[in-house]
């Protein structure tokens, strides 16, 4: 809000600015994890100040028949009845509808549809959990070899995901839903590191033109070793960060796949979502592709 509103302050009429301000204030209020009576009163005040008719009065749009905007007036009652939404997206039912409703419905006998659909979803979850467990033990991938007794091998990314991360396949996919139960998530790198880069920290820093590469790595390691710290690694004294050697061997990867729990996004039955992050100097033999800075 502090960035968006000043950016459009002199570009839109004042009434529209007030309507957008009230709407953003409403969104921030209902996303809180704890909502008391004072917050509920602030929500009512934001709804009363959200004059969406201003867009019609200014001739920007002819009519507004948006269910989600109409739902604003029902938020207070639903929060009092069911609790705080806590950031829950209203699109979650849409992302779950195909696999949880449509596909099971097509497989039913239409005799007792609700019970059959619930049973189908339960079996799908159990099969997905079993598949992940078997795969983590190396039972479904013959190329992994036999795992050591009593020791679990590191789960591998699906081959399609690895090929995507390496830029092998033609179709570009930035994100996808992941089947299976809810897990803590993971970050996976391609099977092979990028070629043409020096291996040691000193030579790599010179090759990339980043004299502060060592400092960045040390600050990153501080965040990894102190996940509960109130201060980020970039803000602490460098002496407080772990020491690393200039002869440290480093591999460079142009992409990675991040698996995390995001039920409000496109996700599988367990709410798991995979996103591909690329920072390649040349993508598909073309220009550079940078998803991050």
SVG drawing of the C-alpha trace seen along z (x, -y; Angstrom):
<svg xmlns="http://www.w3.org/2000/svg" viewBox="-28 -14 70 68">
<polyline fill="none" stroke="black" stroke-width="0.4" points="0.0,0.0 2.8,-2.4 4.3,-1.8 1.3,-1.4 -0.8,-4.3 1.9,-7.0 2.8,-5.6 -0.7,-6.2 -1.6,-9.3 -1.4,-11.8 -2.4,-9.4 -6.0,-8.5 -8.9,-10.6 -9.0,-11.2 -12.2,-9.2 -10.7,-6.2 -7.6,-6.5 -9.8,-6.5 -11.6,-3.4 -8.4,-1.5 -7.0,-2.6 -10.1,-1.3 -9.9,2.0 -6.2,2.5 -6.8,1.7 -9.6,4.3 -7.3,6.9 -4.6,6.3 -7.1,6.5 -8.7,9.8 -5.3,11.5 -4.4,11.1 -4.0,14.3 -5.8,12.8 -8.9,10.6 -10.7,9.0 -13.7,6.7 -11.6,3.6 -10.3,5.2 -13.9,6.2 -15.0,2.6 -12.1,1.5 -13.1,4.1 -16.7,2.7 -15.2,-0.8 -13.1,0.2 -16.0,1.8 -18.2,-1.3 -15.4,-3.4 -14.9,-1.1 -17.0,-3.0 -16.6,-0.8 -19.2,-2.7 -16.6,-5.4 -15.3,-3.3 -18.8,-3.4 -19.2,-7.1 -15.9,-7.9 -16.9,-5.8 -14.1,-3.3 -16.5,-0.3 -20.2,0.1 -21.2,2.5 -19.8,4.5 -21.1,7.9 -18.2,9.4 -19.0,12.1 -15.7,11.6 -16.4,7.9 -19.9,8.7 -18.4,11.1 -16.7,8.2 -20.0,7.4 -20.1,11.0 -16.6,11.2 -17.4,10.0 -20.2,12.6 -18.1,15.4 -15.1,14.5 -17.3,14.5 -18.7,17.9 -15.6,19.7 -12.5,17.7 -9.9,15.6 -9.1,16.6 -5.4,16.1 -4.4,15.4 -6.6,18.1 -7.2,17.4 -10.7,17.6 -9.4,19.3 -8.4,22.4 -11.6,24.2 -11.0,23.6 -7.5,25.1 -8.8,28.2 -12.1,28.6 -10.8,30.6 -8.9,33.3 -11.1,33.4 -14.5,33.2 -14.5,33.4 -12.1,36.4 -13.6,38.5 -17.1,37.7 -16.4,39.2 -15.3,42.4 -18.4,42.9 -21.4,45.1 -23.7,42.2 -25.2,44.4 -23.9,42.7 -21.8,39.9 -20.7,38.0 -19.5,41.1 -17.7,42.5 -16.0,39.2 -14.7,38.9 -13.5,42.5 -11.8,41.9 -9.9,38.9 -8.8,40.8 -7.4,43.6 -5.7,41.1 -4.0,39.5 -2.9,42.9 -1.5,44.0 0.4,40.7 1.9,41.1 2.9,44.7 4.4,43.7 6.6,41.0 7.6,43.4 8.6,46.1 10.4,43.6 12.4,42.3 13.6,45.8 14.7,46.3 12.1,49.0 10.7,47.3 14.0,46.1 16.3,48.9 19.1,46.4 19.5,45.4 20.8,48.8 19.9,50.6 19.9,48.3 22.0,49.2 20.2,51.2 18.5,49.0 19.4,45.9 17.1,43.8 18.5,42.4 18.0,38.7 14.8,38.3 15.4,37.3 13.5,34.9 11.3,36.4 13.2,36.6 10.9,34.2 11.5,31.6 15.3,32.1 15.1,31.7 13.0,28.6 15.6,27.2 18.3,27.9 16.4,26.4 16.3,29.6 12.7,29.8 11.2,27.5 8.1,26.3 8.8,23.8 7.0,24.4 7.5,22.0 5.3,23.7 3.2,26.9 1.1,28.7 2.6,31.7 0.7,34.8 1.2,36.3 0.7,35.4 1.8,32.3 5.5,32.2 8.1,29.7 9.3,29.0 12.7,29.1 15.0,27.3 16.6,29.4 19.3,28.6 19.8,30.1 21.8,33.3 24.8,31.5 26.4,28.2 26.9,25.5 30.1,25.7 32.8,23.1 33.1,21.8 36.1,21.9 35.8,24.3 37.5,22.3 35.9,19.4 38.8,17.0 38.8,17.8 35.0,17.8 34.8,14.4 37.2,12.9 35.5,14.7 32.0,13.3 33.4,9.8 32.0,10.2 34.7,9.2 32.1,9.5 31.1,13.1 32.8,14.4 31.0,11.9 27.6,12.9 28.3,16.6 29.2,16.0 26.1,13.9 24.0,16.7 25.6,19.3 24.8,17.1 21.1,17.2 21.3,21.0 22.9,21.6 20.6,19.1 17.1,19.5 15.4,18.0 17.6,14.9 15.9,11.5 18.7,10.1 19.4,11.1 22.9,12.1 23.3,9.1 22.8,6.8 25.2,8.5 28.9,7.8 30.9,9.9 33.0,11.2 29.9,12.9 29.4,14.9 31.1,18.3 34.5,18.4 35.1,20.0 38.3,20.7 39.2,19.1 40.0,22.6 36.4,23.6 35.1,25.7 31.9,24.3 29.5,25.5 27.4,23.1 23.8,24.0 21.6,21.9 18.3,23.2 16.6,24.8 13.2,26.2 11.6,25.3 8.9,27.5 6.8,26.0 3.3,26.0 1.1,23.4 -2.6,24.5 -3.8,21.1 -1.7,21.6 -1.9,24.2 -1.2,27.3 -1.9,31.0 -4.2,32.8 -1.7,32.2 -1.3,28.5 2.2,28.9 3.5,26.6 6.7,26.7 8.2,23.6 11.2,23.4 13.7,20.6 16.1,19.8 19.1,17.4 20.7,18.5 23.0,16.3 21.3,17.9 18.0,19.7 17.1,22.0 20.0,20.6 18.6,17.2 18.7,14.2 19.4,14.4 16.6,15.6 16.6,14.3 13.7,15.0 15.6,13.4 18.1,10.7"/>
</svg>
